[in-house]
Amino acid sequence: MSIDVRHLSFDYGTTPVLKDLNFSLKPGRFHALLGPNGAGKSTLFGLLTRLLAIQRGELLFEGESMARFPARAMRRIGVVFQQNALDLDLTVRQNLLYHAALHGLSRKEARTRGDRELERFGLLERANEPVRLLNGGHRRRVEIARALLHHPSLLLLDEATVGLDVASRKALNEHVRALCREESLTVLWATHLIEEVRRDDQVLILHQGQLLANGTGQAICEETGSRDLSETFHVLTGAG
């Protein structure tokens, strides 16, 4: 699924948060949206998921304007927000079935799809356990499994590894990359952690609402004359 962002700007009151963003997401690729806290990543996700209304600019999904065909676009998007959105008192499977019902899936189809996703994430044997018994990494896997139930073409993850230990962050990152390879899923992975980004990723560097770089990590490093993405990020943003 291709996404084109054209001249996208957004203000909170009189404060500009996003400033004339222009970029495209390529089908079946892992895209890293790298920026410090407060860069505007969550606002961008709010616009992509229609939680926020577009003020200026345009979002195109497969060449179609989201403003003209919002329902069609949203059916093709899966999202995992920074804050955990699971019901801790429901079982893993109940959380998935509830989400599937919102997307109009039959209970039988929802069960089949849900079990398939849980098996892929190594959680099928815990399907009947309350979510509150899972650790943070496993809860995130359930959220991703839930986001994939309706077979989206685009998966958005906003700081999905916040609060996880290093091993869980790495495992989750690898799982999502595998989805790109195996399912041709288009992914936008927002993070402030440079270690989650690779030099061959498509990288978008967002700082104070402005897109400072857009290209492969390797190309961006070469353009700035930097040794690695950490140095590149420091050069572009002045951040440590």
N, C-alpha and C positions, 0 to 999 in steps of 0.2 A: 504494500500500500504506500503510495507516494503522498507526501504532505508538503505543501508550499506555504510558507509564512511570508506575507508581503506587507511591508511598511506598518508593522504592528506596533502600536503604542498604547500605553495605558497609564492613567493617573489615578491616584487616590486623593480626591479633593484637588488641591493645587500642587500636589507633589508628584512629579513624574516618576513612574516605577519601571516602565519599559519604554525604550526610545527607538522607534523606527527599526524594528527587527526585520531582517530579511534572510531566510535560509530555507533549505529543503531537506526532507528526510527521504532517504533512498529505500526502496522496498527490500526487505530481507536483511537489513543491516543493523548492527548495534551502533547507536549514536550516544555519545557521552556528552551530557550537558554539565559542564564543569563551572562552578562558581562558588564564591564564599557565601555564607549565610547572609541573607539580605540582598543578594544579587538580583532577585526578581524571578528565580526559578519557579517558585510555587505560584506566583501570579501568572506566569506563562502557562503552567499546567491548568490553572483555573480557567483560562481562556480556551485552551484546547478541549477541555471537558465541559464547557458551557456553564460552569459554576459562576463565571463572571461574564458579563456581556461585553462584546467587542465595542470599543469606543472609536478607534481609528485603525484602519488597515483591514486585512483580509486573510482568512484561512481557507485554503483549498485542499480538499481531499479527493485524490484522483481527478484533479481538474475541476471539481465541483465546489462551489462556495458553501461553506458550512451554514452561512446565514440563510441560504435558499433551501438547503436540504439537511437541516440539523438532525432529524431522526435517523436518516440514512447514514450519516457520518457516525453518530453515537453508537449505532449497532455494530460498528466495526472497530470500536475502541475498548480496550481493557485498561484498567487503571489501578495502581496501588499507591495510595497516598502515604505521606510521612507518618501520620497518626494511625495507629492500628484501628481498623473499623470492624473487627469481628465481634460477635456477641459471645462473651466469655462463658456464659452459662449454657449455651447451646453446644451440641457436639460438633465435631468437625464436619460430618456429613450434613447435619441440619443447617449449618451456615451455608454450605454450598447449595443445598436444595432451595433455601429461601432466596438466594441470589438468582438461581436459575428461574424460579417462578416469576421474578420481576422481569426477566427477559422473555417470558412466554414459553419456556420449555416445559414439556410434559414431565411429570414426575419420573416416568420410566427413562426418558432420554436424559434427564438431569442426573439420575442415579448412574447411568452408564457412563456419561461424560465425566461426572465427578469422580467415580472410582478410577477411571483411566488416568485422570490428572493426579489423583492422590498416589496411585501406583508409580507414576513417573517421578514423583517427588519423594518416594519412599515412605509414605504416610498412610497407606491403605489399611494397615493393621491397627491404626489409631483412629479410624474413621468414626467410631462410636464413643470416643472419649470427649469429655468437655474440653473446649479450647483452653480454658484456664490451666489445664494440666500440662500444656505444651510449653516448651521454652521459646524464647524470642525468635530464634532462627526458624523453628518449625511453624510458628504462627505466621511468619512472613511467607513461608512456602504455601501455607493454606491460602493466604490472601492472593498469591499469584495463581494458584490453582483455580480459585474462585473467579479471578479476572479472566481466565482463559475458557470458562465454561461455554460461552456463547460464540466461540471460535473467532475472536477478533483478528484483524489484520495488523493492528497497531497496539503495542503494549507500552503504557506510560508508567514509569516508576519514579516517584518523587522521594529522594533520600530514603530508599527502601531499607538500607542497612543501618539506619540510626539506632543506637542502643544495642547493637549486636557485637559479639566478640570477633576477634580477627578471623578465626577459623570459620565462623558462621557467615561473616561478610564475604569471604572468599568463595565459600561453597555456593552461596546464593548468586553471586556474580557469575560463576561458572554455569549454574543451571540456566540462567537467562541467556547467556551466550549460546548454550546448546540449543535453546529454542529457536534462535535466529538461524542456526545451521540446519536444524532438522525440520523446522516448520516454516521456514522462510518468513518468519515474523519480523516486522519492523519494530525496533525498540528504541525508546528515548529514555535513557538512564540518567537522572539528575543526581548529582553528588557534589559535595565539597571536598571529597577525599581523593586526592590525585592517585593514590595507589590502586584505586578501582578502575583506572583508565589505562589503556594500552596504546602504544605508539601507532599501531595500525588501525585503531578505532577512528571513526568519523567523530571529531571533537568540536564542540561549540563552547567557547569560553565567554561566559556572561559575567559582567561586572558593573554594578551600579546601573543596571537596566540597559546597558549597551553591549552589543555583540562585538567583542574585541578580536575574535579569531574564529575561523570556520574552515575546517579541512582535516586531513588525517593528522594524528599526533606527530608523525614523522615530518610531514610537510611544515607544520606550524613551528616545530623545533628548528628546522632548517631556515625558515624565514626569519626567525628571531635570533639565529645564531646561538641557540641554547643547547646544552648537553642533553637535557631531558625535559619532560613536561613540568616537573617541579620548578626548574629554573625558568622555563617559558612563562609559567603562571606568575612567578615573581616579577619577571621583566614587564609583563603586560599590565599587571594589577598593582604592583608594589606591595603585594601581600607576602607574608612569610610562608 
